[in-house]
Amino acid sequence: MKNIFVLIGVIFFSMTSLSFAAEIEVKMLNKNEDGEKMVFEPSMIIANVGDTVTFLPTEKGHMAASIKGMIPEGVESFKGKTNKTISYEITAEGLYGVRCTPHYANGMVAIIVVGSNHDAEAFLSGKKFPRKLKCVLKRC
Ligand SMILES: [Cu+2]
C-alpha cells in the first residue's frame, strides 16, 4: 500500500516538473515563411524560469549569443558557435537580448521574455542595437 503512494508521488512529481520546465526550440533561418531574411524563429521567445531555450542551426551560417548589457543582472551570458546547437537554461525573470553575431547588422535578433515584470523602455534605453530588436519587442 505504501508503495502505491510513493508511486503516485513520483508520477505527480514528474508531471509537475514536466509542466514547469519546458524545452523551447528556436530555429535559425536564412529566410522565414514571410520572406524575412536572417531570422530567429520565433524571434519573440516567451519562457519561464527553469525552461531551456535551444537554438538550432536549421540553416547554415548562424549562431546565437546573448547581447552584452541586455540580459538580467547576475545571469550567465551565453555564446554559441556557428552551425552549432546551443541550449540555455533560464534562471531569472526579465528580458534577454539574443543575436546572431555575423548577421547582427542585418537585424538577426531575438528576445527572450521571462515573466511579466519587466521594463521594455529601460531595457532599450541608452544602448545601441539594430532597429529590429525594438520591433521584436514591441511587435511592430
Ligand atoms: Cu545569422
Boltz pocket constraint, residues with backbone or C-beta under 6 A from the ligand:
constraints:
  - pocket:
      binder: B
      contacts: [[A, 28], [A, 29], [A, 38], [A, 61], [A, 62], [A, 63], [A, 100], [A, 101], [A, 102], [A, 103], [A, 108]]
      max_distance: 6.0
